[in-house]
């Protein structure tokens, strides 16, 4: 499993659409929004939690179609299906690799982008905490969508249509946690919901991914 994780991280770094592209997209959102809505600090501070979470969500979405597609195209996925490794474990490792390459860098850089959007200083800790707890769910849900669409030509659009509605609870609770934290009110409840969503996804979705991959390989 460790070798598979390292392999997927290396492939994501080499193939593009991961580390650099996700960070660049996140940065572009933080830079372009003030240009579009104006430089008023009060307005930017009010919309910053939602904008930052939408930016992180879309940045994670960029590389989802590559999660299983490259292995499907070169036949590696067929070999994994007949190997002693369970497909559930393969899906979990691919989701973890996606989070390490895409989600974790977004967590690290988020305070800088919060500064660009005039986020209240009280909200920085909550922004990092919400992304750290919620972004694993984005990768796991994305892995499920990628498993459902593996092998489909031009499956990127279908993948987006499948995944985006399932991202909504994570987006709502993540933005609410940052909003409450920036306002100085209790943000623990949204964070607990985010943690519950990520844990639930980790417990269920690898098995759903394995079943979807088996169905698509028949």
C-alpha positions in Angstrom: 0.0 0.0 0.0 2.8 2.4 0.8 4.5 1.7 -2.5 1.2 2.5 -4.3 0.8 5.7 -2.3 4.3 6.9 -3.3 3.7 5.9 -6.9 0.5 7.8 -7.1 2.1 10.9 -5.6 4.9 10.8 -8.1 2.5 10.3 -11.0 0.4 13.2 -9.8 3.4 15.5 -9.6 4.7 14.4 -13.1 1.4 14.3 -15.0 0.3 17.8 -13.8 -3.1 18.8 -12.8 -2.2 18.3 -9.1 0.0 20.3 -6.8 0.8 23.3 -9.0 -2.5 23.6 -10.9 -4.6 23.4 -7.7 -2.5 26.0 -5.9 -2.6 28.3 -9.0 -6.3 28.0 -9.3 -6.8 28.7 -5.6 -4.6 31.8 -5.9 -6.4 33.0 -9.0 -9.7 32.9 -7.2 -8.3 34.9 -4.3 -6.8 37.5 -6.6 -9.7 37.8 -9.1 -12.6 38.1 -6.6 -11.4 41.4 -5.1 -10.9 42.7 -8.7 -14.5 41.7 -9.5 -16.4 42.9 -6.4 -14.2 45.8 -5.5 -11.6 46.6 -2.9 -14.0 47.3 0.0 -12.6 45.4 3.0 -15.9 45.0 4.8 -17.5 43.3 1.8 -14.5 41.1 1.1 -14.3 40.1 4.8 -18.0 39.1 4.7 -17.7 36.9 1.6 -14.2 35.5 2.2 -15.3 32.3 4.0 -17.6 31.2 1.1 -15.1 32.3 -1.6 -12.2 30.5 0.0 -14.1 27.3 0.4 -15.5 27.4 -3.1 -12.0 28.0 -4.5 -10.7 25.0 -2.5 -13.5 22.8 -3.7 -13.0 23.7 -7.4 -9.2 23.3 -7.0 -9.7 19.8 -5.7 -12.1 19.1 -8.6 -9.5 19.9 -11.3 -7.5 16.7 -11.0 -10.2 14.2 -10.1 -10.5 12.8 -13.6 -6.9 11.7 -13.5 -7.3 9.6 -10.4 -8.1 6.3 -12.1 -8.0 7.3 -15.8 -4.2 7.0 -16.2 -4.2 3.5 -14.7 -7.1 2.5 -16.8 -5.5 3.7 -20.0 -2.2 1.8 -19.5 -3.8 -1.3 -18.1 -2.5 -0.9 -14.6 -6.0 -0.8 -13.1 -6.8 -4.3 -14.6 -3.6 -5.6 -12.9 -4.6 -4.1 -9.6 -8.0 -5.7 -9.9 -6.5 -9.2 -10.1 -3.7 -8.6 -7.7 -3.8 -9.5 -4.0 -4.4 -5.8 -3.1 -8.1 -5.1 -2.4 -9.6 -2.5 -4.7 -11.0 -0.8 -1.6 -7.4 -0.3 -0.4 -6.3 0.9 -3.8 -9.1 3.5 -3.9 -8.2 4.7 -0.3 -4.6 5.1 -1.3 -5.5 7.1 -4.4 -7.8 9.3 -2.4 -5.0 9.9 0.2 -2.5 10.7 -2.6 -4.9 13.1 -4.1 -5.4 14.8 -0.7 -1.6 15.0 -0.1 -0.9 16.5 -3.5 -4.0 18.8 -3.7 -5.8 19.2 -0.4 -2.9 19.5 2.0 -1.2 22.3 0.0 -4.5 24.2 0.0 -4.7 23.9 3.8 -1.2 25.3 4.2 -1.6 28.3 1.8 -5.1 29.2 2.9 -4.1 31.8 5.5 -2.2 33.8 2.8 -5.2 33.8 0.6 -7.4 34.7 3.6 -5.2 37.8 3.9 -5.8 38.7 0.3 -9.6 38.6 0.9 -9.4 40.6 4.1 -10.6 37.7 6.2 -10.8 38.6 9.9 -7.7 37.6 11.8 -9.9 35.6 14.2 -11.0 33.4 11.2 -7.5 32.2 10.2 -7.3 29.3 12.7 -10.9 28.2 11.8 -10.1 28.4 8.1 -7.1 26.1 8.4 -9.0 23.8 10.8 -12.1 23.6 8.5 -10.0 22.8 5.4 -7.9 20.2 7.3 -11.1 18.4 8.5 -13.2 18.9 5.4 -10.8 18.5 2.5 -10.3 14.7 3.0 -14.0 14.3 2.3 -13.5 16.2 -1.0 -10.8 13.7 -2.1 -12.8 10.7 -1.0 -16.0 11.8 -2.7 -14.0 12.7 -5.8 -12.5 9.2 -5.8 -16.0 7.7 -5.8 -17.0 9.9 -8.7 -13.8 9.1 -10.6 -14.4 5.3 -10.0 -18.0 5.7 -11.4 -16.8 7.4 -14.6 -13.5 5.5 -15.2 -13.4 4.3 -18.8 -15.9 6.9 -20.1 -14.8 9.1 -22.9 -15.0 12.7 -21.9 -16.1 11.7 -18.4 -14.9 14.9 -16.8 -18.2 16.7 -17.2 -20.2 13.7 -15.9 -17.8 13.4 -13.0 -18.4 17.1 -12.1 -22.2 16.6 -12.2 -21.9 13.6 -9.9 -19.5 15.0 -7.4 -20.6 18.7 -7.0 -24.0 17.9 -5.4 -22.2 15.6 -2.9 -19.8 18.4 -2.1 -22.5 20.7 -0.9 -22.7 19.6 2.8 -18.9 19.9 3.2 -19.0 23.4 1.5 -21.9 24.6 3.8 -20.4 23.4 7.1 -16.8 24.5 6.1 -17.9 28.0 5.1 -20.1 28.3 8.2 -17.2 27.3 10.5 -15.0 30.0 9.1 -17.8 32.5 9.1 -18.6 31.9 12.8 -14.9 31.9 13.7 -14.3 35.2 12.0 -17.3 36.7 13.8 -16.0 35.5 17.2 -18.9 33.0 17.8 -18.7 29.3 18.5 -17.6 27.4 15.4 -17.2 24.0 17.1 -20.5 22.5 15.8 -19.7 23.0 12.1 -16.2 21.6 12.6 -17.7 18.5 14.3 -20.0 18.0 11.3 -17.0 18.3 8.9 -15.1 15.7 10.9 -18.2 13.4 10.9 -18.5 13.8 7.1 -14.9 13.0 6.5 -14.9 10.0 8.8 -18.1 8.7 7.2 -16.7 9.1 3.8 -13.5 7.2 4.9 -15.6 4.4 6.3 -18.0 3.9 3.3 -16.6 5.3 0.1 -13.5 3.1 -0.5 -15.9 0.1 -0.6 -18.2 2.0 -3.0 -15.2 2.8 -5.1 -14.1 -0.8 -5.2 -17.6 -1.9 -6.3 -17.7 0.8 -9.0 -14.3 -0.1 -10.4 -15.2 -3.8 -10.6 -18.4 -3.0 -12.4 -16.6 -0.8 -14.9 -13.9 -3.4 -15.6 -16.4 -6.1 -16.5 
